[in-house]
Amino acid sequence: MNPSKALAIRLRFAAFAARPSLSFRFLAQNHKMPKNDNRITPFGRILRVFRIDELPQIISIARGNMQFIGPRPERKIFVDQLNKIIPFYNVRHLIKPGITGWAQVKFKYGENLEDSVKKLEYDLFYIKNKSIMLDIRIIFKTITTVLFSRGI
């Protein structure tokens, strides 16, 4: 992968109130490599270790497209597929997407349909029980994850 492309900001779609909006992110993976290869670029590995691959999303928060805590944005192609397969998947778009969320601190990185269903359960729990105390718990778990390099 060309190092200059690793520094590019990628656009991701985050649906909120049935409207797609843009979410910014550093490109840390080479999506053209075969699935069984290590897709994280050397520069992307550094970005992820220090969790700075998420920093451009602050632009999305400043623009009002995201909030700090909420369901993670997904690419539109995945949202369209999951809406067809998983009942109530679209409910997670009732609130703005976030940089971190209950599903991120409670569950591993999603790799398949079953993981998406489990993450949806955590997202719906957050939407139903949204409170300052729950947000503080999520912030605390996020900080400990970043500081102690958990979840890589």
N, CA, C and O atoms as a DFTB+ gen file, in Angstrom:
608 C
 N C O
     1  1       0.850      -1.187       0.000
     2  2       0.000       0.000       0.000
     3  2       0.883       1.233       0.000
     4  3       1.906       1.277       0.683
     5  1       0.493       2.206      -0.749
     6  2       1.190       3.466      -0.819
     7  2       1.035       4.195       0.519
     8  3      -0.093       4.389       0.971
     9  1       2.152       4.611       1.178
    10  2       2.043       5.285       2.473
    11  2       1.192       6.548       2.436
    12  3       0.541       6.884       3.425
    13  1       1.192       7.255       1.297
    14  2       0.376       8.467       1.223
    15  2      -1.110       8.144       1.316
    16  3      -1.889       8.942       1.838
    17  1      -1.515       6.954       0.803
    18  2      -2.912       6.557       0.900
    19  2      -3.285       6.176       2.323
    20  3      -4.445       6.307       2.714
    21  1      -2.317       5.707       3.105
    22  2      -2.588       5.358       4.499
    23  2      -2.939       6.608       5.300
    24  3      -3.635       6.526       6.312
    25  1      -2.464       7.749       4.854
    26  2      -2.746       8.997       5.554
    27  2      -4.058       9.636       5.118
    28  3      -4.518      10.601       5.729
    29  1      -4.654       9.100       4.070
    30  2      -5.903       9.671       3.560
    31  2      -7.029       9.476       4.568
    32  3      -7.024       8.525       5.350
    33  1      -7.969      10.369       4.537
    34  2      -9.148      10.230       5.386
    35  2     -10.234       9.555       4.561
    36  3     -10.560      10.001       3.461
    37  1     -10.782       8.493       5.095
    38  2     -11.815       7.715       4.403
    39  2     -13.183       8.186       4.877
    40  3     -13.353       8.549       6.041
    41  1     -14.134       8.180       3.993
    42  2     -15.495       8.559       4.338
    43  2     -16.303       7.307       4.642
    44  3     -16.268       6.341       3.879
    45  1     -17.027       7.321       5.749
    46  2     -17.913       6.207       6.100
    47  2     -19.302       6.780       6.290
    48  3     -19.454       7.932       6.697
    49  1     -20.306       5.991       6.000
    50  2     -21.664       6.446       6.138
    51  2     -22.211       6.037       7.495
    52  3     -22.044       4.901       7.938
    53  1     -22.862       6.980       8.138
    54  2     -23.494       6.721       9.419
    55  2     -24.927       7.216       9.311
    56  3     -25.167       8.416       9.172
    57  1     -25.866       6.303       9.375
    58  2     -27.271       6.693       9.250
    59  2     -27.785       7.180      10.592
    60  3     -27.527       6.559      11.624
    61  1     -28.499       8.271      10.581
    62  2     -29.160       8.793      11.771
    63  2     -30.482       9.367      11.304
    64  3     -30.515      10.196      10.394
    65  1     -31.560       8.937      11.913
    66  2     -32.897       9.387      11.532
    67  2     -33.143       9.144      10.042
    68  3     -33.727       9.975       9.346
    69  1     -32.681       7.982       9.574
    70  2     -32.857       7.536       8.189
    71  2     -32.151       8.433       7.167
    72  3     -32.471       8.389       5.979
    73  1     -31.190       9.246       7.626
    74  2     -30.394      10.074       6.718
    75  2     -28.939       9.640       6.810
    76  3     -28.381       9.631       7.907
    77  1     -28.310       9.283       5.707
    78  2     -26.879       8.967       5.779
    79  2     -26.071      10.245       5.995
    80  3     -26.395      11.289       5.428
    81  1     -25.040      10.166       6.799
    82  2     -24.134      11.288       6.991
    83  2     -22.714      10.770       6.913
    84  3     -22.491       9.562       6.993
    85  1     -21.771      11.644       6.761
    86  2     -20.385      11.241       6.566
    87  2     -19.646      11.174       7.886
    88  3     -19.864      11.994       8.779
    89  1     -18.777      10.198       8.001
    90  2     -17.919      10.016       9.158
    91  2     -16.488       9.899       8.652
    92  3     -16.243       9.156       7.701
    93  1     -15.549      10.597       9.245
    94  2     -14.170      10.614       8.784
    95  2     -13.322       9.637       9.588
    96  3     -13.568       9.401      10.771
    97  1     -12.301       9.063       8.908
    98  2     -11.430       8.107       9.583
    99  2     -10.145       7.933       8.785
   100  3     -10.164       7.982       7.555
   101  1      -9.029       7.731       9.482
   102  2      -7.795       7.394       8.784
   103  2      -7.928       6.014       8.187
   104  3      -8.572       5.145       8.774
   105  1      -7.333       5.798       7.035
   106  2      -7.321       4.491       6.391
   107  2      -6.186       3.676       6.999
   108  3      -5.012       3.967       6.768
   109  1      -6.539       2.656       7.777
   110  2      -5.537       1.840       8.459
   111  2      -5.397       0.457       7.844
   112  3      -4.484      -0.287       8.202
   113  1      -6.294       0.099       6.916
   114  2      -6.271      -1.229       6.304
   115  2      -6.159      -1.103       4.806
   116  3      -6.587      -0.112       4.215
   117  1      -5.578      -2.119       4.197
   118  2      -5.560      -2.221       2.751
   119  2      -6.692      -3.158       2.375
   120  3      -6.564      -4.370       2.544
   121  1      -7.787      -2.633       1.873
   122  2      -8.972      -3.437       1.573
   123  2      -8.836      -4.246       0.289
   124  3      -9.730      -5.029      -0.033
   125  1      -7.745      -4.079      -0.453
   126  2      -7.565      -4.829      -1.692
   127  2      -6.845      -6.152      -1.460
   128  3      -6.750      -6.967      -2.378
   129  1      -6.341      -6.380      -0.262
   130  2      -5.634      -7.621       0.032
   131  2      -6.638      -8.740       0.278
   132  3      -7.756      -8.474       0.720
   133  1      -6.258      -9.998      -0.001
   134  2      -7.161     -11.122       0.269
   135  2      -7.545     -11.195       1.741
   136  3      -6.797     -10.756       2.614
   137  1      -8.709     -11.749       2.000
   138  2      -9.272     -11.811       3.344
   139  2      -8.338     -12.500       4.346
   140  3      -8.288     -12.093       5.507
   141  1      -7.594     -13.539       3.923
   142  2      -6.765     -14.275       4.864
   143  2      -5.419     -13.598       5.131
   144  3      -4.675     -14.053       6.000
   145  1      -5.087     -12.526       4.411
   146  2      -3.844     -11.794       4.662
   147  2      -4.052     -10.770       5.765
   148  3      -5.176     -10.368       6.063
   149  1      -2.948     -10.361       6.357
   150  2      -3.012      -9.299       7.352
   151  2      -3.284      -7.986       6.609
   152  3      -2.426      -7.508       5.866
   153  1      -4.449      -7.411       6.801
   154  2      -4.854      -6.232       6.033
   155  2      -4.438      -4.919       6.672
   156  3      -4.590      -3.867       6.050
   157  1      -3.927      -4.942       7.872
   158  2      -3.542      -3.698       8.525
   159  2      -2.170      -3.286       8.022
   160  3      -1.216      -4.062       8.078
   161  1      -2.081      -2.063       7.533
   162  2      -0.816      -1.549       7.019
   163  2       0.127      -1.275       8.186
   164  3      -0.332      -1.151       9.321
   165  1       1.442      -1.178       7.935
   166  2       2.376      -0.844       9.027
   167  2       2.020       0.494       9.695
   168  3       2.059       0.613      10.920
   169  1       1.677       1.481       8.887
   170  2       1.271       2.768       9.456
   171  2      -0.052       2.625      10.217
   172  3      -0.246       3.217      11.278
   173  1      -0.952       1.823       9.644
   174  2      -2.238       1.578      10.304
   175  2      -2.075       0.896      11.646
   176  3      -2.834       1.172      12.576
   177  1      -1.095       0.008      11.764
   178  2      -0.833      -0.676      13.042
   179  2      -0.459       0.348      14.123
   180  3      -0.916       0.254      15.262
   181  1       0.373       1.319      13.753
   182  2       0.752       2.375      14.702
   183  2      -0.476       3.197      15.084
   184  3      -0.692       3.498      16.258
   185  1      -1.282       3.557      14.077
   186  2      -2.500       4.320      14.349
   187  2      -3.402       3.581      15.330
   188  3      -3.947       4.184      16.255
   189  1      -3.557       2.279      15.128
   190  2      -4.460       1.495      15.968
   191  2      -3.906       1.254      17.361
   192  3      -4.659       1.283      18.334
   193  1      -2.595       1.014      17.479
   194  2      -2.004       0.786      18.808
   195  2      -2.265       1.996      19.705
   196  3      -2.620       1.846      20.874
   197  1      -2.088       3.188      19.151
   198  2      -2.294       4.403      19.924
   199  2      -3.711       4.962      19.798
   200  3      -4.007       6.044      20.306
   201  1      -4.589       4.208      19.112
   202  2      -5.996       4.562      18.932
   203  2      -6.195       5.928      18.280
   204  3      -7.213       6.581      18.510
   205  1      -5.236       6.361      17.474
   206  2      -5.392       7.660      16.821
   207  2      -6.068       7.543      15.465
   208  3      -6.285       8.550      14.791
   209  1      -6.408       6.308      15.054
   210  2      -7.145       6.148      13.805
   211  2      -8.562       6.704      13.940
   212  3      -9.229       6.949      12.935
   213  1      -9.019       6.901      15.159
   214  2     -10.363       7.422      15.406
   215  2     -10.403       8.958      15.500
   216  3     -11.487       9.539      15.464
   217  1      -9.256       9.617      15.618
   218  2      -9.230      11.070      15.821
   219  2      -9.984      11.884      14.767
   220  3     -10.669      12.837      15.135
   221  1      -9.890      11.555      13.478
   222  2     -10.637      12.360      12.496
   223  2     -12.143      12.383      12.744
   224  3     -12.835      13.273      12.248
   225  1     -12.658      11.423      13.501
   226  2     -14.090      11.414      13.772
   227  2     -14.509      12.585      14.654
   228  3     -15.698      12.887      14.759
   229  1     -13.551      13.242      15.283
   230  2     -13.862      14.454      16.052
   231  2     -14.432      15.524      15.118
   232  3     -15.253      16.344      15.529
   233  1     -13.991      15.507      13.859
   234  2     -14.548      16.425      12.856
   235  2     -16.053      16.167      12.715
   236  3     -16.849      17.102      12.643
   237  1     -16.422      14.898      12.677
   238  2     -17.835      14.541      12.548
   239  2     -18.637      14.968      13.773
   240  3     -19.799      15.355      13.649
   241  1     -18.029      14.901      14.946
   242  2     -18.704      15.371      16.169
   243  2     -18.902      16.881      16.091
   244  3     -19.981      17.390      16.395
   245  1     -17.855      17.592      15.683
   246  2     -17.943      19.059      15.565
   247  2     -18.989      19.475      14.535
   248  3     -19.644      20.506      14.693
   249  1     -19.145      18.678      13.484
   250  2     -20.139      18.987      12.445
   251  2     -21.552      18.595      12.883
   252  3     -22.523      18.949      12.214
   253  1     -21.679      17.872      13.990
   254  2     -22.989      17.462      14.474
   255  2     -23.494      16.162      13.881
   256  3     -24.653      15.803      14.086
   257  1     -22.643      15.442      13.144
   258  2     -23.051      14.167      12.543
   259  2     -22.898      12.991      13.492
   260  3     -23.523      11.949      13.300
   261  1     -22.070      13.154      14.514
   262  2     -21.814      12.083      15.474
   263  2     -21.805      12.681      16.882
   264  3     -21.786      13.897      17.070
   265  1     -21.820      11.781      17.854
   266  2     -21.588      12.169      19.241
   267  2     -20.470      11.283      19.768
   268  3     -20.066      10.331      19.099
   269  1     -19.968      11.587      20.960
   270  2     -18.854      10.809      21.485
   271  2     -19.275       9.374      21.790
   272  3     -18.524       8.439      21.513
   273  1     -20.475       9.189      22.360
   274  2     -20.951       7.859      22.732
   275  2     -22.223       7.538      21.953
   276  3     -23.153       8.343      21.893
   277  1     -22.243       6.354      21.361
   278  2     -23.403       5.893      20.611
   279  2     -23.018       4.684      19.782
   280  3     -21.857       4.275      19.800
   281  1     -23.952       4.105      19.063
   282  2     -23.621       2.968      18.204
   283  2     -22.592       3.368      17.153
   284  3     -22.665       4.468      16.605
   285  1     -21.643       2.499      16.868
   286  2     -20.615       2.790      15.865
   287  2     -21.233       2.885      14.473
   288  3     -22.141       2.122      14.144
   289  1     -20.745       3.818      13.654
   290  2     -21.254       3.891      12.284
   291  2     -20.770       2.695      11.471
   292  3     -19.667       2.190      11.680
   293  1     -21.593       2.262      10.564
   294  2     -21.248       1.162       9.658
   295  2     -21.269       1.671       8.229
   296  3     -21.899       2.686       7.930
   297  1     -20.588       0.970       7.360
   298  2     -20.645       1.319       5.949
   299  2     -22.042       1.021       5.419
   300  3     -22.684       0.057       5.836
   301  1     -22.504       1.854       4.499
   302  2     -23.866       1.759       3.985
   303  2     -24.191       0.374       3.436
   304  3     -25.303      -0.117       3.627
   305  1     -23.255      -0.250       2.769
   306  2     -23.508      -1.574       2.190
   307  2     -23.833      -2.594       3.289
   308  3     -24.688      -3.458       3.094
   309  1     -23.157      -2.499       4.441
   310  2     -23.439      -3.407       5.558
   311  2     -24.783      -3.076       6.194
   312  3     -25.546      -3.975       6.547
   313  1     -25.072      -1.788       6.340
   314  2     -26.350      -1.377       6.930
   315  2     -27.505      -1.909       6.089
   316  3     -28.476      -2.437       6.629
   317  1     -27.402      -1.772       4.772
   318  2     -28.462      -2.265       3.884
   319  2     -28.655      -3.774       4.033
   320  3     -29.786      -4.254       4.094
   321  1     -27.546      -4.521       4.091
   322  2     -27.628      -5.976       4.247
   323  2     -28.207      -6.358       5.602
   324  3     -29.084      -7.219       5.682
   325  1     -27.722      -5.723       6.668
   326  2     -28.161      -6.087       8.021
   327  2     -29.616      -5.693       8.272
   328  3     -30.317      -6.369       9.025
   329  1     -30.079      -4.602       7.645
   330  2     -31.490      -4.212       7.762
   331  2     -32.409      -5.291       7.211
   332  3     -33.506      -5.497       7.730
   333  1     -31.971      -5.980       6.162
   334  2     -32.777      -7.029       5.544
   335  2     -32.780      -8.310       6.379
   336  3     -33.754      -9.062       6.359
   337  1     -31.708      -8.555       7.104
   338  2     -31.523      -9.830       7.801
   339  2     -31.922      -9.788       9.274
   340  3     -32.510     -10.741       9.786
   341  1     -31.607      -8.692       9.952
   342  2     -31.791      -8.615      11.405
   343  2     -32.990      -7.724      11.736
   344  3     -32.998      -6.543      11.386
   345  1     -34.001      -8.279      12.406
   346  2     -35.147      -7.450      12.817
   347  2     -34.694      -6.325      13.752
   348  3     -33.842      -6.539      14.614
   349  1     -35.246      -5.165      13.588
   350  2     -34.997      -3.993      14.428
   351  2     -33.589      -3.414      14.290
   352  3     -33.196      -2.565      15.090
   353  1     -32.827      -3.856      13.295
   354  2     -31.469      -3.319      13.141
   355  2     -31.498      -1.802      12.976
   356  3     -30.629      -1.102      13.495
   357  1     -32.486      -1.302      12.259
   358  2     -32.561       0.136      11.992
   359  2     -32.826       0.972      13.239
   360  3     -32.595       2.181      13.227
   361  1     -33.306       0.352      14.313
   362  2     -33.575       1.091      15.563
   363  2     -32.296       1.719      16.106
   364  3     -32.352       2.758      16.765
   365  1     -31.144       1.103      15.838
   366  2     -29.883       1.650      16.336
   367  2     -29.573       3.021      15.740
   368  3     -28.695       3.732      16.231
   369  1     -30.302       3.393      14.672
   370  2     -30.085       4.692      14.041
   371  2     -30.994       5.784      14.599
   372  3     -31.054       6.886      14.054
   373  1     -31.705       5.475      15.690
   374  2     -32.544       6.500      16.313
   375  2     -31.708       7.584      16.995
   376  3     -32.163       8.715      17.166
   377  1     -30.492       7.227      17.381
   378  2     -29.587       8.223      17.958
   379  2     -28.363       8.342      17.064
   380  3     -28.083       7.457      16.255
   381  1     -27.641       9.438      17.217
   382  2     -26.452       9.651      16.401
   383  2     -25.398       8.597      16.728
   384  3     -25.295       8.144      17.868
   385  1     -24.618       8.211      15.722
   386  2     -23.537       7.263      15.979
   387  2     -22.452       7.907      16.837
   388  3     -22.371       9.131      16.943
   389  1     -21.621       7.065      17.447
   390  2     -20.572       7.572      18.318
   391  2     -19.214       6.959      18.020
   392  3     -19.099       5.964      17.306
   393  1     -18.189       7.585      18.590
   394  2     -16.828       7.066      18.468
   395  2     -16.674       5.809      19.314
   396  3     -15.989       4.866      18.917
   397  1     -17.309       5.800      20.473
   398  2     -17.302       4.626      21.330
   399  2     -18.732       4.347      21.762
   400  3     -19.613       5.194      21.611
   401  1     -18.953       3.173      22.293
   402  2     -20.302       2.821      22.713
   403  2     -20.312       1.582      23.584
   404  3     -19.275       0.951      23.794
   405  1     -21.486       1.234      24.091
   406  2     -21.657       0.085      24.963
   407  2     -21.230      -1.203      24.256
   408  3     -20.586      -2.056      24.866
   409  1     -21.580      -1.349      22.987
   410  2     -21.199      -2.552      22.237
   411  2     -19.680      -2.644      22.090
   412  3     -19.131      -3.746      22.115
   413  1     -18.996      -1.518      21.937
   414  2     -17.549      -1.533      21.756
   415  2     -16.816      -1.921      23.037
   416  3     -15.785      -2.590      22.979
   417  1     -17.330      -1.512      24.178
   418  2     -16.625      -1.816      25.425
   419  2     -17.049      -3.157      26.015
   420  3     -16.379      -3.678      26.906
   421  1     -18.150      -3.718      25.531
   422  2     -18.644      -4.978      26.081
   423  2     -18.416      -6.180      25.173
   424  3     -18.531      -7.319      25.625
   425  1     -18.096      -5.949      23.901
   426  2     -18.017      -7.060      22.960
   427  2     -16.827      -6.880      22.030
   428  3     -16.361      -5.762      21.812
   429  1     -16.349      -7.972      21.494
   430  2     -15.207      -7.957      20.579
   431  2     -15.582      -7.305      19.250
   432  3     -16.733      -6.933      19.021
   433  1     -14.601      -7.181      18.400
   434  2     -14.817      -6.665      17.052
   435  2     -15.705      -7.642      16.288
   436  3     -15.426      -8.840      16.265
   437  1     -16.760      -7.150      15.670
   438  2     -17.707      -8.006      14.956
   439  2     -17.142      -8.533      13.653
   440  3     -16.596      -7.778      12.849
   441  1     -17.279      -9.846      13.448
   442  2     -16.734     -10.461      12.243
   443  2     -17.773     -11.186      11.406
   444  3     -17.492     -11.563      10.269
   445  1     -18.985     -11.390      11.954
   446  2     -19.981     -12.152      11.216
   447  2     -21.382     -11.713      11.642
   448  3     -21.536     -10.798      12.451
   449  1     -22.398     -12.375      11.091
   450  2     -23.782     -12.019      11.371
   451  2     -24.127     -12.180      12.855
   452  3     -24.804     -11.329      13.431
   453  1     -23.665     -13.262      13.467
   454  2     -23.955     -13.493      14.884
   455  2     -23.370     -12.369      15.742
   456  3     -24.002     -11.918      16.697
   457  1     -22.158     -11.919      15.396
   458  2     -21.545     -10.801      16.122
   459  2     -22.356      -9.523      15.935
   460  3     -22.509      -8.740      16.872
   461  1     -22.872      -9.311      14.731
   462  2     -23.692      -8.120      14.469
   463  2     -24.966      -8.143      15.299
   464  3     -25.398      -7.104      15.798
   465  1     -25.575      -9.320      15.453
   466  2     -26.776      -9.444      16.283
   467  2     -26.439      -9.123      17.736
   468  3     -27.184      -8.401      18.400
   469  1     -25.319      -9.653      18.236
   470  2     -24.911      -9.396      19.623
   471  2     -24.616      -7.914      19.841
   472  3     -25.028      -7.339      20.848
   473  1     -23.907      -7.298      18.903
   474  2     -23.607      -5.865      19.017
   475  2     -24.895      -5.041      18.975
   476  3     -25.009      -4.025      19.661
   477  1     -25.857      -5.478      18.173
   478  2     -27.149      -4.790      18.122
   479  2     -27.827      -4.847      19.486
   480  3     -28.417      -3.862      19.929
   481  1     -27.744      -5.996      20.152
   482  2     -28.326      -6.110      21.502
   483  2     -27.712      -5.085      22.438
   484  3     -28.432      -4.444      23.204
   485  1     -26.396      -4.915      22.394
   486  2     -25.737      -3.919      23.238
   487  2     -26.143      -2.501      22.828
   488  3     -26.362      -1.648      23.688
   489  1     -26.244      -2.244      21.522
   490  2     -26.669      -0.916      21.056
   491  2     -28.087      -0.601      21.536
   492  3     -28.359       0.513      21.984
   493  1     -28.985      -1.577      21.443
   494  2     -30.369      -1.356      21.893
   495  2     -30.431      -1.173      23.403
   496  3     -31.227      -0.374      23.897
   497  1     -29.604      -1.901      24.136
   498  2     -29.523      -1.704      25.589
   499  2     -29.115      -0.265      25.884
   500  3     -29.711       0.389      26.739
   501  1     -28.102       0.226      25.178
   502  2     -27.645       1.596      25.397
   503  2     -28.752       2.602      25.081
   504  3     -28.995       3.528      25.855
   505  1     -29.417       2.418      23.948
   506  2     -30.484       3.350      23.566
   507  2     -31.594       3.363      24.620
   508  3     -32.102       4.426      24.975
   509  1     -31.966       2.191      25.116
   510  2     -33.036       2.092      26.107
   511  2     -32.628       2.650      27.465
   512  3     -33.453       3.240      28.163
   513  1     -31.366       2.470      27.846
   514  2     -30.907       2.838      29.194
   515  2     -29.956       4.023      29.210
   516  3     -29.229       4.213      30.185
   517  1     -29.947       4.816      28.159
   518  2     -29.041       5.962      28.039
   519  2     -29.158       6.863      29.262
   520  3     -30.243       7.324      29.618
   521  1     -28.018       7.101      29.890
   522  2     -27.978       7.958      31.079
   523  2     -26.561       8.477      31.275
   524  3     -25.618       7.984      30.656
   525  1     -26.419       9.459      32.128
   526  2     -25.095      10.003      32.429
   527  2     -24.219       8.932      33.074
   528  3     -23.032       8.839      32.761
   529  1     -24.783       8.129      33.964
   530  2     -24.001       7.080      34.633
   531  2     -23.514       6.030      33.628
   532  3     -22.368       5.587      33.704
   533  1     -24.365       5.639      32.704
   534  2     -23.939       4.667      31.695
   535  2     -22.862       5.282      30.807
   536  3     -21.895       4.604      30.459
   537  1     -23.007       6.548      30.434
   538  2     -21.985       7.220      29.634
   539  2     -20.656       7.285      30.385
   540  3     -19.601       7.100      29.778
   541  1     -20.686       7.541      31.676
   542  2     -19.460       7.581      32.479
   543  2     -18.796       6.198      32.495
   544  3     -17.573       6.100      32.387
   545  1     -19.588       5.138      32.629
   546  2     -19.033       3.776      32.588
   547  2     -18.365       3.500      31.242
   548  3     -17.280       2.921      31.185
   549  1     -19.019       3.917      30.168
   550  2     -18.465       3.697      28.824
   551  2     -17.177       4.488      28.650
   552  3     -16.200       3.966      28.113
   553  1     -17.163       5.734      29.094
   554  2     -15.949       6.558      29.000
   555  2     -14.822       5.924      29.798
   556  3     -13.694       5.848      29.310
   557  1     -15.100       5.467      31.013
   558  2     -14.078       4.828      31.843
   559  2     -13.528       3.571      31.165
   560  3     -12.314       3.374      31.114
   561  1     -14.420       2.722      30.644
   562  2     -13.979       1.491      29.972
   563  2     -13.199       1.821      28.696
   564  3     -12.239       1.126      28.365
   565  1     -13.597       2.861      27.988
   566  2     -12.883       3.268      26.774
   567  2     -11.481       3.752      27.133
   568  3     -10.511       3.378      26.472
   569  1     -11.365       4.564      28.154
   570  2     -10.053       5.088      28.569
   571  2      -9.132       3.948      28.991
   572  3      -7.964       3.924      28.603
   573  1      -9.644       3.003      29.782
   574  2      -8.796       1.883      30.200
   575  2      -8.397       1.015      29.002
   576  3      -7.288       0.482      28.965
   577  1      -9.286       0.874      28.035
   578  2      -8.961       0.110      26.827
   579  2      -7.828       0.787      26.058
   580  3      -6.896       0.124      25.604
   581  1      -7.915       2.104      25.916
   582  2      -6.877       2.844      25.185
   583  2      -5.562       2.819      25.961
   584  3      -4.513       2.549      25.376
   585  1      -5.597       3.094      27.259
   586  2      -4.374       3.164      28.044
   587  2      -3.661       1.825      28.155
   588  3      -2.430       1.785      28.149
   589  1      -4.390       0.750      28.253
   590  2      -3.777      -0.567      28.452
   591  2      -3.804      -1.416      27.177
   592  3      -3.599      -2.629      27.241
   593  1      -4.055      -0.792      26.022
   594  2      -4.054      -1.457      24.711
   595  2      -4.866      -2.735      24.687
   596  3      -4.442      -3.741      24.118
   597  1      -6.024      -2.694      25.300
   598  2      -6.922      -3.857      25.253
   599  2      -7.727      -3.828      23.973
   600  3      -7.899      -2.771      23.367
   601  1      -8.210      -4.957      23.566
   602  2      -9.106      -5.033      22.424
   603  2      -8.452      -4.930      21.078
   604  3      -9.138      -4.683      20.086
   605  1      -7.138      -5.111      20.998
   606  2      -6.442      -5.025      19.705
   607  2      -6.470      -6.370      19.040
   608  3      -5.941      -6.525      17.939
